[in-house]
Each structure stands twice: as C-alpha cells, then as structure tokens.
Amino acid sequence: MNLKNNEALKEHLLIFSKAIMSGLYVVLAATVYLVITSITGSKLLGGLPFSFALLIIVGRSYYLYTGKIGYLLPYKKGVPLMILVTLIGNVVGIVLSAGLLLLANIDGLTESAQAIMAIKFDSNAWYETLVLAIFCGVLMYTAVDGASRIKDNIIKVLIIILSVVIFLLIGFEHSIANIVYIVLAKQFSLKIFGYLLLMLLGNAIGAIVLNLIHTPYYKEKETN
C-alpha cells in the first residue's frame, strides 16, 4: 500500500511541476500579447507569439487546465484529481511568474492588464462571459486533441496557432490566461472571482462536450 501511495504521490508531484511550467509559459505569452497590442493595437500580431505558449506546452507534454479538462468525461479513475492538481499548479505558476514580472516594473504592463480587465470583467454580462468561455474551450480542445491525434507536424502546428489566434481575435475567454491579467493588473474582488469561475466552467463545458461527441468516433475507429 505504501509503495502504491508513494508512486501516486510522485505522479501527482510530476503533474504539479508540469502544471507550474505551463503557468510560466502562459505568463510569458500573455505578457508579450499585452506589450504588442498596447504598441500596435493589433490582436493578430499579439496572437501569433501567444501561440508560442501552447506550442511549448503541447510539445513538452506540460499540463494546462484548458488542455486537460475536456477529458473529464467519459469518467476515468484519477482524471478529476489530475485536473485539480493541474489547475492548482497552473495558478501557482502564474502567481509566482507574474509576481516576479511585476518586480521588473515593465513600462505600461500593469496599465495594459487593467485595460483588458475592464473589458473582460466589467463590460460583459455573466451569460456573455459563459458563452465566450465555452467557445474558447472548444478551440483549446481542438488544438490539444488535434495535436495528439494528427500525424502531420505542419498541420499540428497550424491547428495550435490558429486556435489561439481565433480565440484572441474574437475575444473568447481563456480562464488560465485571464488569471495572468488579474495578477498583472493587481486587481481582485468577489465579482472577478465569480467571473473567473464562470470562465473555468465555460472552458470545461466546451471541451467536455466536444470530447463526448468525438469519443464514440474514436472508439469505432480503434475497433475497425
């Protein structure tokens, strides 16, 4: 029993460390996005380097909430705990990395984060935020699942890049990236927490529904 517990603990610690690394790269990507959009005003130019984070995360098999939550259903033993550890690790990685960036006093970074916070947490009604998060979940599942199943490396990269660029251009809500803006903006309230929970839920709904639609097809393909 102790041996099994030790192995499980090692596995969860590995997941936690990989989730922290995902948080670090999301912070880097979100920071670049803020800097580029504040200078150019272009979401497209900001979105291309943002894709760098997801490419690294997928390529190195790091753990990101929006990339794992789609596999919550159909239920498999251990998956809910894996997702919880992933989410906690992502938050820890973001808080540590974004906190260090704040110490660097990058010109205009906090102001840019506050501007995007005003749009994401003040301008939209709760149901609008939920819908925007659902579609982001669809795109993130599409990127991650496509990267794991498609053999052509060029197509894999294109799917990841386009999924990120599309969610940024339209304004879909990526819960984990938005945590970066919260930390950089140095803003927090019950309303922000409530909207963040909506984003986490919406990302989950979009990804899980798409996975449930795809699962029978995958099973049939494997059987054949």
C-alpha positions in Angstrom: 0.0 0.0 0.0 2.8 2.4 0.9 4.5 1.7 -2.4 1.3 2.5 -4.3 0.9 5.7 -2.3 4.5 6.7 -3.0 4.1 6.1 -6.7 0.8 8.1 -6.7 2.5 11.0 -4.8 5.4 11.0 -7.3 3.0 11.1 -10.2 1.0 14.0 -8.7 4.1 15.9 -7.9 5.2 15.5 -11.6 1.9 16.7 -12.8 2.1 19.7 -10.4 5.6 20.6 -11.6 4.5 20.4 -15.3 1.4 22.5 -14.4 3.6 25.2 -12.9 5.7 25.2 -16.1 2.5 25.7 -18.1 1.7 28.7 -15.9 5.1 30.2 -16.5 4.7 30.0 -20.3 1.2 31.3 -20.2 2.5 34.3 -18.3 5.2 34.9 -20.9 2.7 34.6 -23.7 0.2 36.9 -22.1 2.8 39.5 -21.3 4.0 39.5 -24.9 0.4 39.9 -26.1 -0.1 42.9 -23.8 3.1 44.6 -24.9 2.4 44.1 -28.6 -1.3 45.0 -28.5 -0.5 48.2 -26.5 2.1 49.2 -29.1 0.3 48.2 -32.3 -3.3 47.8 -31.3 -3.4 44.6 -33.3 -4.8 41.4 -31.7 -3.5 39.4 -34.7 0.1 40.5 -34.2 -0.3 39.8 -30.4 -1.9 36.5 -31.0 0.9 34.9 -33.1 3.5 35.0 -30.4 0.8 34.0 -27.8 0.7 30.6 -29.7 4.2 30.1 -28.6 3.0 29.1 -25.1 0.6 26.4 -26.3 3.2 25.0 -28.8 5.7 24.6 -25.9 3.1 23.1 -23.6 1.9 20.6 -26.1 5.4 19.8 -27.3 6.8 19.2 -23.8 3.7 17.5 -22.5 3.1 20.1 -19.8 -0.2 20.2 -18.0 -2.7 23.0 -18.7 -6.2 23.1 -17.3 -7.8 24.1 -20.6 -5.9 21.3 -22.4 -7.0 18.6 -19.8 -10.5 19.5 -18.7 -12.1 18.1 -21.9 -11.1 14.6 -20.8 -13.0 14.8 -17.5 -15.9 12.8 -19.2 -16.3 10.0 -20.0 -15.2 9.3 -16.5 -11.9 7.6 -15.9 -10.4 7.0 -12.4 -7.9 9.5 -11.4 -8.7 12.1 -14.0 -10.7 14.5 -11.7 -7.7 14.6 -9.2 -5.3 15.1 -12.1 -7.3 18.1 -13.3 -7.5 19.6 -9.8 -3.7 19.2 -9.4 -3.2 20.8 -12.9 -5.4 23.8 -12.0 -3.6 24.4 -8.7 -0.2 24.1 -10.4 -1.2 26.5 -13.2 -2.3 29.1 -10.6 0.9 28.7 -8.6 3.0 29.0 -11.7 1.1 32.1 -12.8 1.2 33.9 -9.4 4.9 33.2 -9.0 5.9 34.2 -12.6 3.6 37.2 -12.9 4.6 38.3 -9.4 8.3 38.3 -10.5 7.4 40.3 -13.6 5.7 42.9 -11.5 9.0 43.4 -9.7 10.7 44.2 -13.0 8.4 47.3 -13.5 7.9 46.8 -17.2 6.6 50.1 -18.6 2.8 50.1 -19.1 2.4 46.4 -18.3 0.0 46.9 -15.3 -1.9 49.6 -17.2 -2.4 47.3 -20.2 -3.5 44.5 -17.9 -6.0 46.8 -16.2 -7.4 47.9 -19.6 -8.0 44.3 -20.7 -9.5 43.5 -17.2 -12.1 46.3 -17.7 -13.3 44.6 -20.9 -13.3 41.0 -19.6 -14.7 41.6 -16.1 -16.8 44.8 -16.4 -18.2 45.0 -19.9 -19.8 41.6 -20.3 -22.9 40.1 -18.7 -22.3 36.8 -16.9 -24.1 34.8 -19.6 -21.9 36.5 -22.3 -18.8 35.6 -20.4 -20.0 32.0 -20.1 -20.7 31.6 -23.8 -17.3 33.2 -24.7 -15.6 30.7 -22.4 -17.5 27.8 -23.9 -16.2 28.6 -27.3 -12.7 29.0 -26.0 -13.0 25.5 -24.5 -14.0 24.2 -27.9 -10.9 25.8 -29.5 -8.5 24.6 -26.8 -9.8 21.1 -27.0 -9.5 21.2 -30.8 -5.9 22.3 -30.6 -4.7 19.9 -27.9 -6.6 16.8 -29.1 -5.7 17.6 -32.7 -2.1 17.8 -31.8 -2.2 14.4 -30.1 -4.0 12.6 -32.9 -2.9 14.2 -36.2 0.4 12.8 -37.6 1.3 15.6 -39.9 3.5 18.0 -37.9 2.7 21.0 -40.1 -1.0 20.6 -39.6 -0.5 20.1 -35.8 1.3 23.5 -35.6 -1.2 25.2 -37.7 -4.1 23.9 -35.6 -2.5 25.2 -32.4 -1.6 28.6 -33.8 -5.0 29.2 -35.5 -6.9 28.0 -32.4 -5.0 30.6 -30.3 -5.3 33.4 -32.8 -9.0 32.8 -33.3 -9.9 32.9 -29.6 -7.9 36.1 -29.2 -9.3 37.9 -32.2 -12.9 37.1 -31.3 -12.4 37.7 -27.6 -13.2 34.2 -26.3 -12.4 33.8 -22.6 -9.4 31.7 -21.6 -9.7 31.2 -17.9 -6.0 30.5 -17.2 -4.7 33.4 -19.4 -7.1 35.7 -17.6 -5.6 34.8 -14.2 -2.4 36.3 -15.6 -4.2 39.6 -16.3 -5.7 39.6 -12.8 -2.2 39.3 -11.2 -0.6 41.8 -13.5 -3.4 44.3 -13.0 -3.2 43.9 -9.3 -7.0 43.7 -9.1 -9.2 41.2 -7.3 -12.7 41.2 -6.0 -15.6 38.8 -5.4 -17.0 39.8 -8.8 -13.7 39.0 -10.5 -13.6 35.6 -8.7 -17.2 34.9 -9.7 -16.5 35.7 -13.4 -13.3 33.6 -13.2 -15.3 30.6 -12.0 -17.7 31.2 -14.9 -14.8 31.1 -17.3 -13.4 27.9 -15.8 -16.9 26.3 -16.1 -17.4 27.6 -19.7 -14.0 26.3 -20.8 -14.9 22.9 -19.3 -18.3 22.7 -21.0 -16.9 23.5 -24.4 -14.1 21.0 -24.2 -16.1 18.2 -22.5 -19.0 18.4 -24.9 -16.6 18.2 -27.9 -14.8 15.3 -26.4 -18.1 13.4 -25.7 -19.0 13.9 -29.4 -15.7 12.7 -30.6 -15.3 9.7 -28.2 -17.7 7.3 -30.0 -16.0 8.1 -33.3 -12.5 7.4 -31.9 -13.7 4.1 -30.3 -15.2 3.0 -33.6 -12.1 3.9 -35.5 -9.9 1.9 -33.0 -12.2 -1.1 -33.2 -12.0 -1.1 -37.0 
